[in-house]
Amino acid sequence: MTITNIILMLIIICLAIFAVMRYIKNKNEAPVEETVEVDDQTYTLQMMTQFVKKRLDEITKVNLYDIGLSEEELKRRKNKKYELKKALKGCTYGDVNDKKYVKELISDLLEQEYGVDEVNISKSIPFDIPSLLTAQDKFDILIYMYKKEFGYEALTEMIKKYNLAALKYVEGETKPSYVITEDEINEIYETENIVLSFQDKLSILVQRIYQHYKGYSAIDEIRDMNIDGVSGGVSGLPESFLSQVSQTDGDYLEQITEHKVPRACDSIWIMFQGKSIRLAFLSFGTEAELKRVCQNIYKYNNPGQLSDTNGYKINEMKDGSRVVVVRPSMSETWAFFVRKFDVKRATLEQIVLFPGKEDAINLLKFLVKGARIISLTGEQGCGKTTMLMAMIENIYETMNLRITETAFELHLRKIYPTRNILSMRETETVSGQDCLDVQKKTDGSVNIIGEVATDPVASWMIQSAQVASKFTLFTHHAKTFPDLVTALRNSMLRAGVFKDERTAEEQVVQVLNFDIHLVKDFRGRRYIERVTECIPVEQKNEYTFDHRKEKTLEGKFDKFFDNATHYFTKTTERQLYTYRNILEYVNGEYVITNKISDKNIREMRNNMDESDAEEFDKFIQKYWGKSNETVTVGAEEKKRRGRKPKTV
């Protein structure tokens, strides 16, 4: 054999070895459906979660060009890879469709690759042995079964069915509170007598894996429900306190270790029909898990980084929920607050519920149709934003709406997709004043300010009410009407718009027409406590020129001092306005009380169409009788419209 033949054979052998190694490499990298070799000890939540993370990471990072696919197959897999990447990103923003897609993929991976079947699935969650199920396991099963029947009303239906939102005493506490305990969940689970199929068990298992991988831990399914909101990290002992206790009180530390004393990561609360209810049976498990949820829940639309320097973020989620996140060292623990607004229920008929509601609803409708500047006041969670959304329904279709908010909450386009509506908010580079200046050039008729919570926002409200729109609606946290006027006046002074208290207060009372004050009582009931009209005190000119008629110097001085007395009286007089309640909530029902001032009646009628003006006249006559002012206005309006006025 010649040297040439030997070299040729070596080259052939090397090429063959290279081809085999390349084949093996491509086979290992390709996302083919291969069965993972596992034993019975691997069917735990932790192991399956690790497998899902690793497998999805492989699918999203594989280099499709090295596999040797056909052009059609390459295109199909590229689209699938892009869709998965998009879903993995979107599900962390609260997108229920992306969440559903990711969960279906996890289900396929577990069943087809990991080998989960009817026998070994119970090694992760002991579905067949109720005594071994934790309270969270039972709650997950209950929510899943209720969700199959009621959809996103599942939690509401369960709470109502078992009266879980009632005040109750908990062991170790001396006062009643709103809480759902582990014992209640155990009783409900026994009562329901649930029978699960394999697909039911797999779906519950997939949800548990998903919520620790891409979801929001123990609150993942709760956040999707149609409730008022959910929060975490707002009770229990913070980590910093635990380190202090370990050095001083051994017995107390032992109680904490045994979870007899709640930690911050054990804190999960929901807002349900105005009540803050603690879910004592649920926990994030560790401080790290609570931190992970806080770091992910606010990320929609890239609002910026939550850092120790910038210790809070206010943002919205993809479904329109408002989310606020705080972190140490600004707050003592990591905490989040998700506030949901049910746009489907935002109508006056569904919000105003107590006897006399028909008259209360009619009054609110007339105030809006009459283009009055209205404030909605009350504490947090009393329903101001929802009431504002409901009142907007009665604004005439011909009017264009311009909204200024800190975070997008109203989402009026979801309710009224055919109306001319534009919402704006502050950003790091665009101030609220800039938003208002732009809105003045956008053909707006009605200016709506989501919340007047800071001094600059108060000055924007006064500006928009004076010159930028036909009328304005806004919300505020004032407790009484004088408090509202004082707060707005002080905000104007602090913002530097005015330097004189009296002048600032005059501007406020000249602008403000009506205040609707909402209340949430300790039972969680929400209602309108009062509707108050602001009536500016007319400043009459009482100065005279009588000193010119006096012949003597003494007489001229007397007349001068008369005018000086009037001047100092006006300067020192504090009362620039009066106010009176038009509607009050008395002994469980709404009562119409004092009459609306003639000036407001006249201006309201001028802003209404003919049919609404006639209905408004009937409303006035029913409660206060038809005054001379109303009769005169009615005659003048009929004449203006070219019709003969009816005789009264």
C-alpha positions in Angstrom: 0.0 0.0 0.0 1.4 3.3 -1.0 1.8 6.4 1.2 -0.8 8.1 -1.0 -3.5 5.4 -0.3 -2.8 5.5 3.4 -3.2 9.3 3.5 -6.4 9.0 1.5 -7.8 6.4 3.9 -7.0 8.6 6.9 -8.8 11.6 5.4 -11.9 9.4 4.7 -11.8 8.1 8.3 -11.5 11.7 9.7 -14.4 12.9 7.5 -16.5 10.0 8.7 -15.8 10.7 12.3 -16.5 14.5 11.8 -19.9 13.6 10.1 -20.9 11.3 13.0 -20.0 14.0 15.6 -21.9 16.7 13.7 -24.9 14.4 13.6 -24.8 13.7 17.3 -24.4 17.4 18.1 -27.4 18.4 15.9 -29.5 15.6 17.4 -28.7 16.9 20.9 -29.5 20.6 20.1 -32.6 20.0 18.0 -35.9 20.5 20.0 -37.3 17.1 19.1 -39.9 15.4 21.1 -37.8 13.0 23.2 -38.8 11.3 26.3 -36.8 12.3 29.4 -35.5 9.5 31.5 -36.8 10.0 35.0 -37.4 7.8 38.0 -40.2 7.9 40.5 -38.3 10.3 42.8 -38.3 13.1 40.3 -42.0 13.8 40.2 -41.9 16.7 42.6 -42.9 20.3 42.0 -39.4 21.5 42.4 -37.9 19.0 39.9 -40.7 19.5 37.3 -40.3 23.3 37.6 -36.6 23.0 36.9 -37.3 20.8 33.9 -39.8 23.3 32.5 -37.4 26.2 32.9 -34.6 24.3 31.3 -36.7 23.0 28.4 -38.3 26.4 27.6 -34.9 28.0 27.7 -33.6 25.4 25.2 -36.5 26.0 22.9 -36.1 29.8 22.9 -32.3 29.7 22.5 -31.7 26.9 20.0 -30.0 27.9 16.8 -32.4 26.7 14.1 -29.9 27.2 11.2 -27.6 24.5 12.5 -30.3 21.8 12.4 -30.5 21.5 8.7 -34.2 22.1 8.3 -36.1 22.7 5.1 -37.0 26.3 4.3 -40.7 25.7 5.1 -39.9 23.9 8.4 -37.4 26.6 9.3 -39.9 29.3 8.8 -42.5 27.4 10.8 -40.2 26.9 13.8 -38.9 30.5 13.7 -42.5 31.7 14.0 -43.2 29.3 16.8 -40.0 30.4 18.6 -40.9 34.0 18.2 -44.5 33.4 19.4 -43.2 31.6 22.5 -40.7 34.4 23.3 -43.5 37.0 23.0 -45.8 34.9 25.2 -43.2 34.4 27.9 -42.7 38.2 28.0 -46.4 39.1 27.8 -47.6 36.7 30.5 -45.5 38.6 33.1 -47.5 41.8 32.3 -50.9 40.2 33.2 -51.9 39.1 29.7 -54.3 36.2 30.2 -54.0 35.0 26.6 -50.2 34.7 26.8 -50.6 33.0 30.1 -52.9 30.5 28.6 -50.5 29.8 25.7 -47.5 29.2 28.1 -49.6 27.0 30.3 -50.7 24.8 27.4 -47.0 24.4 26.3 -46.0 23.5 29.9 -48.8 20.9 29.9 -47.6 19.3 26.7 -44.0 19.2 28.0 -45.0 17.5 31.2 -47.3 14.9 29.6 -45.3 14.1 26.5 -41.7 14.6 27.5 -41.5 14.3 31.3 -43.9 11.3 31.4 -46.5 12.6 33.9 -49.4 10.2 34.1 -52.3 9.3 36.3 -50.1 7.4 38.7 -47.1 9.6 39.3 -49.0 13.0 39.2 -50.0 12.6 42.8 -46.3 12.5 43.8 -46.2 16.3 43.2 -49.6 17.2 44.8 -51.3 14.4 46.9 -54.7 14.8 45.1 -55.9 11.3 46.3 -55.1 11.9 50.0 -57.0 15.0 51.2 -55.4 14.8 54.7 -52.0 15.5 53.0 -53.2 18.5 51.0 -52.1 21.9 52.3 -54.6 24.8 52.5 -53.0 26.3 49.3 -53.5 22.9 47.5 -57.1 22.9 48.5 -57.6 26.5 47.5 -56.0 25.9 44.1 -58.4 23.0 43.5 -61.4 25.0 44.6 -60.6 28.0 42.4 -59.9 25.7 39.4 -63.3 23.9 39.8 -65.2 27.2 40.4 -63.4 28.8 37.4 -64.6 26.0 35.1 -68.2 27.0 36.0 -68.0 30.8 36.7 -64.9 32.0 34.9 -63.4 35.1 36.5 -66.3 35.4 38.9 -65.0 32.2 40.6 -63.6 33.8 43.8 -66.6 36.1 44.1 -69.0 33.2 43.9 -67.1 31.2 46.5 -66.9 34.1 48.9 -70.6 34.8 48.6 -71.7 31.1 48.8 -69.8 30.5 52.1 -70.1 34.1 53.5 -66.4 34.4 53.8 -66.5 38.3 53.7 -68.1 38.5 57.2 -66.5 39.9 60.3 -65.1 37.1 62.5 -63.0 36.5 65.5 -59.7 34.7 64.9 -57.9 32.7 67.6 -55.4 34.9 69.4 -57.1 38.2 68.4 -59.3 40.3 70.6 -61.2 42.2 67.9 -63.1 40.9 64.8 -61.6 41.3 61.4 -62.1 40.4 57.8 -60.0 37.3 57.2 -60.4 33.9 55.5 -58.7 31.2 57.5 -57.2 27.8 56.8 -60.0 26.1 58.7 -62.6 27.7 56.5 -60.8 26.4 53.3 -60.6 22.9 54.8 -64.4 23.0 55.6 -65.3 24.2 52.1 -63.1 21.5 50.5 -64.8 18.8 52.5 -68.2 20.2 51.7 -67.6 20.4 48.0 -66.6 16.7 47.8 -64.6 17.3 44.6 -63.7 14.5 42.1 -60.8 15.3 39.8 -60.0 13.8 36.4 -56.4 13.4 35.2 -56.7 16.5 33.0 -58.0 18.5 36.0 -55.1 17.4 38.1 -52.6 18.2 35.3 -54.2 21.7 34.9 -53.8 22.4 38.6 -50.2 21.1 38.5 -49.4 23.3 35.5 -50.8 26.4 37.2 -48.7 25.7 40.3 -45.5 25.4 38.2 -46.4 28.4 36.1 -47.1 30.7 39.0 -43.6 30.1 40.5 -41.9 30.3 37.1 -43.5 33.2 35.2 -46.6 34.1 37.3 -47.2 36.0 40.5 -46.8 33.2 43.0 -49.8 32.5 45.3 -51.8 35.5 44.0 -51.5 34.6 40.3 -55.0 33.3 39.8 -56.5 35.7 42.4 -55.2 38.7 40.4 -57.1 37.6 37.3 -60.4 37.5 39.2 -63.1 40.2 39.1 -62.4 41.7 42.5 -61.5 45.3 43.5 -57.8 44.5 44.0 -55.0 42.5 45.7 -52.0 43.5 47.7 -49.0 41.8 49.4 -46.3 42.6 51.9 -48.5 44.9 53.9 -48.6 43.0 57.2 -46.5 40.6 59.2 -42.9 41.0 60.4 -40.3 42.4 58.0 -36.9 40.6 57.6 -35.1 43.5 59.3 -37.2 42.9 62.4 -36.4 39.2 62.5 -32.7 39.8 62.7 -33.2 42.1 65.7 -35.4 39.6 67.5 -32.9 36.8 67.0 -30.5 38.7 69.3 -32.9 39.5 72.1 -35.9 37.2 72.4 -35.4 33.5 71.7 -39.0 32.4 72.5 -40.4 34.9 70.1 -38.0 33.8 67.4 -39.1 30.2 67.9 -42.7 31.3 67.4 -41.7 33.0 64.2 -39.8 30.0 63.0 -42.8 27.8 63.5 -44.9 30.3 61.5 -47.1 31.1 64.5 -46.4 34.8 63.9 -47.0 36.0 60.3 -44.0 37.3 58.3 -44.2 39.9 55.6 -44.1 37.1 52.9 -47.2 35.6 54.5 -49.1 38.8 53.8 -51.8 38.5 51.0 -54.9 40.8 51.1 -57.7 41.2 48.7 -60.1 44.1 48.3 -63.6 42.7 47.8 -66.7 44.9 47.5 -65.0 47.6 49.6 -63.7 45.2 52.3 -60.0 44.5 52.9 -59.8 40.8 53.5 -56.7 39.0 54.7 -56.1 35.5 53.2 -54.5 33.9 56.2 -54.1 30.5 54.5 -51.9 31.8 51.6 -48.3 32.8 51.6 -45.5 33.7 49.2 -43.3 31.3 51.3 -40.1 33.3 51.3 -39.1 37.0 51.2 -37.3 36.2 47.9 -40.5 35.1 46.3 -42.3 38.3 47.4 -39.4 40.3 46.1 -39.6 38.5 42.7 -43.3 39.3 42.4 -42.7 43.0 43.2 -40.0 43.2 40.7 -42.1 41.7 37.9 -45.6 42.9 38.4 -45.0 46.6 37.4 -42.9 46.0 34.3 -45.6 46.6 31.5 -44.5 49.2 29.0 -41.0 49.6 30.6 -41.8 52.2 33.3 -38.2 52.3 34.5 -36.2 50.5 37.1 -37.3 50.1 40.7 -34.2 50.8 42.7 -33.1 51.9 46.2 -32.8 55.4 44.8 -36.2 55.3 43.2 -38.1 53.3 45.8 -41.6 53.2 44.2 -43.3 52.8 40.8 -46.9 53.6 39.7 -47.9 51.9 36.5 -50.7 50.0 34.9 -50.9 46.3 33.8 -51.9 45.1 30.4 -55.5 44.5 31.5 -55.8 48.1 32.8 -55.2 47.4 36.5 -53.3 50.0 38.4 -50.2 48.7 40.2 -48.1 50.5 42.9 -44.9 48.9 44.1 -42.6 50.0 46.9 -39.3 48.6 48.2 -36.8 49.1 51.0 -35.3 51.4 52.0 -38.3 53.6 51.1 -40.6 51.1 52.8 -39.9 48.6 55.6 -40.7 45.7 53.3 -41.3 44.9 49.6 -45.0 45.5 48.9 -47.4 45.9 46.0 -50.9 47.1 45.5 -53.0 46.1 42.4 -56.2 48.0 42.0 -58.7 46.7 39.5 -61.6 48.6 37.9 -64.5 46.6 36.5 -65.6 48.7 33.5 -68.6 46.4 32.8 -70.2 47.4 36.1 -69.5 51.2 35.8 -73.1 52.4 35.5 -75.0 54.5 38.0 -77.8 52.0 38.2 -75.3 49.3 39.4 -73.4 51.6 41.8 -76.2 53.5 43.6 -78.1 50.8 45.4 -80.1 52.1 48.4 -83.7 53.3 48.7 -84.2 56.6 47.0 -81.7 55.6 44.4 -83.9 56.7 41.5 -83.9 60.4 42.6 -80.2 60.2 43.4 -79.4 58.8 40.0 -81.5 61.5 38.3 -79.8 64.3 40.2 -76.3 63.0 39.2 -77.4 62.8 35.6 -78.8 66.3 35.6 -75.6 67.7 37.1 -73.5 66.1 34.3 -75.9 67.0 31.5 -76.0 70.6 33.0 -72.2 70.8 32.5 -71.4 71.5 36.2 -67.9 71.4 37.5 -68.0 68.5 39.9 -65.6 67.0 42.4 -65.9 63.5 43.7 -64.4 63.2 47.2 -63.9 60.4 49.8 -61.3 58.1 51.2 -59.3 55.5 49.3 -61.4 52.6 48.0 -64.8 54.3 48.4 -65.5 54.1 44.7 -64.6 57.6 43.4 -63.0 56.3 40.1 -65.8 53.9 39.4 -68.4 56.6 40.1 -66.6 58.9 37.7 -66.6 56.3 35.0 -70.3 55.8 35.5 -71.2 59.5 35.4 -69.3 60.0 32.1 -72.0 57.9 30.4 -74.4 60.8 30.7 -72.1 63.4 29.0 -73.6 64.2 25.6 -72.1 62.3 22.7 -71.3 65.6 20.9 -68.7 66.5 23.6 -65.1 65.5 23.3 -63.4 64.1 26.4 -59.8 64.8 27.4 -58.4 63.0 30.4 -55.3 63.7 32.5 -54.2 60.9 34.9 -51.1 59.9 36.9 -51.5 56.3 35.7 -54.1 55.2 33.2 -57.1 54.0 35.2 -60.3 55.1 33.6 -59.8 53.3 30.2 -62.9 55.0 28.9 -62.3 53.8 25.3 -63.1 50.3 26.5 -66.5 51.4 27.6 -67.2 54.0 24.8 -65.1 52.9 21.8 -67.0 55.2 19.4 -66.6 58.4 21.4 -63.9 61.1 20.9 -61.7 60.4 23.9 -58.0 61.0 24.5 -56.1 60.2 27.8 -52.8 61.6 28.7 -50.5 61.1 31.7 -47.3 62.5 33.1 -44.0 60.9 32.2 -40.4 61.4 33.4 -39.9 63.9 30.5 -43.4 65.3 30.0 -45.1 67.2 32.9 -48.8 67.4 33.7 -48.7 71.1 32.8 -47.5 70.1 29.3 -50.3 67.6 29.0 -52.8 70.3 29.9 -51.3 72.8 27.5 -51.5 70.2 24.7 -55.1 69.3 25.6 -56.1 73.0 25.1 -55.3 72.5 21.4 -57.1 69.2 20.9 -60.8 70.3 20.5 -61.7 69.1 24.0 -65.1 69.9 25.6 -64.8 68.1 28.9 -61.7 67.9 31.0 -61.4 65.0 33.4 -58.6 64.8 36.0 -58.3 61.3 37.5 -57.1 62.4 40.9 -56.2 65.8 42.4 -53.6 64.5 44.9 -50.7 67.0 44.5 -50.4 70.8 44.4 -49.5 71.1 40.7 -52.5 68.9 39.8 -54.8 71.2 41.8 -53.6 74.2 39.8 -54.2 72.3 36.5 -57.7 71.6 37.6 -58.5 75.2 38.3 -56.9 76.2 35.0 -58.9 73.7 33.0 -62.1 74.6 34.8 -61.6 78.3 34.1 -60.5 78.3 30.4 -59.6 75.0 28.9 -63.0 73.2 28.7 -66.8 73.5 29.0 -66.7 71.8 32.4 -64.5 69.6 34.5 -64.8 66.4 36.6 -62.2 65.4 39.1 -61.6 63.3 42.3 -60.1 64.4 45.6 -59.6 62.9 49.1 -61.2 65.7 51.1 -63.5 64.7 54.0 -65.8 67.7 54.1 -66.7 70.5 51.7 -64.7 73.2 53.6 -61.8 70.8 53.7 -62.0 70.5 49.9 -62.0 74.3 49.4 -59.1 74.8 51.9 -57.0 72.0 50.3 -57.5 73.4 46.8 -56.7 76.9 48.1 -53.6 75.8 49.8 -52.4 73.9 46.8 -52.8 77.0 44.7 -50.7 79.0 47.1 -48.0 76.3 47.4 -47.9 75.9 43.6 -47.2 79.7 43.4 -50.2 80.5 41.3 -51.4 83.0 43.9 -49.8 84.6 46.9 -52.9 85.9 48.7 -55.2 83.4 50.5 -58.4 85.4 49.8 -57.7 85.6 46.1 -56.9 81.9 45.8 -60.0 80.9 47.7 -62.2 83.2 45.6 -60.9 81.5 42.5 -61.7 78.0 43.9 -65.2 78.8 44.9 -65.9 80.6 41.7 -64.9 77.5 39.8 -66.4 74.7 42.0 -70.1 74.0 41.5 -70.9 70.7 43.2 -69.2 68.1 45.4 -70.3 64.4 45.5 -68.9 62.8 48.7 -68.6 59.0 48.8 -68.3 56.9 51.9 -67.1 53.4 52.7 -68.3 52.3 56.1 -66.7 49.6 58.3 -69.0 47.0 56.8 -67.7 47.7 53.4 -70.8 49.4 52.1 -70.2 52.2 49.7 -72.7 55.0 49.1 -73.1 58.7 48.4 -73.1 60.5 51.8 -74.1 63.9 50.3 -74.2 66.1 47.2 -73.2 69.6 48.1 -73.6 72.8 46.2 -71.0 75.6 46.5 -72.6 79.1 46.5 -70.1 82.0 46.2 -71.1 85.0 48.3 -71.7 88.0 46.1 -69.4 90.9 46.8 -71.6 94.0 46.6 -70.0 97.5 46.0 -71.0 99.5 49.0 -68.6 102.4 48.5 -70.2 105.8 48.0 -69.1 109.3 46.8 -71.2 111.1 49.4 -68.1 112.9 50.7 -68.3 115.2 47.6 -71.7 116.5 48.8 -70.4 117.5 52.3 -69.5 121.1 52.7 -67.4 120.8 55.9 -64.1 119.0 56.3 -65.6 117.1 59.3 -68.4 115.7 57.2 -66.0 114.6 54.4 -63.9 112.7 57.0 -67.1 111.0 58.3 -68.0 109.8 54.8 -64.4 108.7 54.1 -64.3 106.6 57.3 -67.5 105.0 56.3 -65.9 103.8 53.0 -62.7 102.8 54.9 -64.9 100.7 57.3 -66.5 98.9 54.3 -63.0 98.3 52.8 -61.5 96.8 56.0 -64.7 94.7 56.5 -64.3 93.2 53.1 -60.6 92.7 53.6 -61.0 90.8 56.9 -64.2 89.0 56.1 -63.5 85.3 55.9 -66.8 84.0 54.4 -66.4 83.9 50.6 -68.9 81.1 50.1 -71.8 79.2 51.6 -72.7 75.6 50.9 -75.7 73.4 51.3 -76.5 69.8 50.8 -78.9 69.0 47.9 -79.0 65.3 48.6 -78.2 63.4 51.8 -78.0 59.7 52.9 -80.2 59.5 56.0 -81.1 56.3 57.9 -80.3 54.0 55.0 -82.0 56.0 52.2 -81.3 58.9 49.9 -83.2 62.1 50.6 -83.5 65.2 48.4 -83.1 68.3 50.7 -82.3 71.9 49.8 -83.0 73.4 46.5 -80.3 74.0 43.8 -79.6 77.8 43.5 -81.4 79.6 40.7 -78.2 80.6 39.1 -77.1 76.9 38.7 -80.6 75.9 37.6 -80.5 78.5 34.9 -77.0 77.5 33.7 -77.8 73.8 33.8 -80.9 74.3 31.7 -79.0 76.3 29.1 -76.6 73.3 28.7 -79.3 70.7 28.3 -81.2 69.6 25.2 -85.0 70.2 25.1 -86.1 66.8 26.4 -83.6 66.8 29.3 -84.5 70.4 30.2 -88.2 69.4 30.5 -87.3 66.4 32.7 -85.2 68.7 34.8 -88.2 71.0 35.2 -90.3 68.1 36.4 -87.6 67.1 38.9 -87.4 70.6 40.3 -91.2 71.0 40.6 -91.5 67.6 42.3 -89.2 68.5 45.2 -89.0 72.3 45.4 -91.9 73.6 43.3 -91.3 75.8 40.3 -89.8 79.1 41.3 -90.3 82.4 39.5 -86.7 82.2 38.3 -87.4 78.8 36.7 -90.6 80.0 35.0 -88.8 83.0 33.6 -85.9 81.0 32.3 -88.3 78.5 30.8 -90.2 81.3 29.0 -87.0 82.9 27.7 -85.7 79.6 26.5 -88.9 78.7 24.6 -88.8 82.1 23.0 -85.2 81.7 22.0 -86.1 78.4 20.4 -89.0 80.0 18.5 -91.8 78.4 20.4 -94.6 79.8 22.6 -94.0 79.2 26.3 -96.5 77.1 28.1 -98.6 78.9 30.7 -97.8 77.8 34.2 
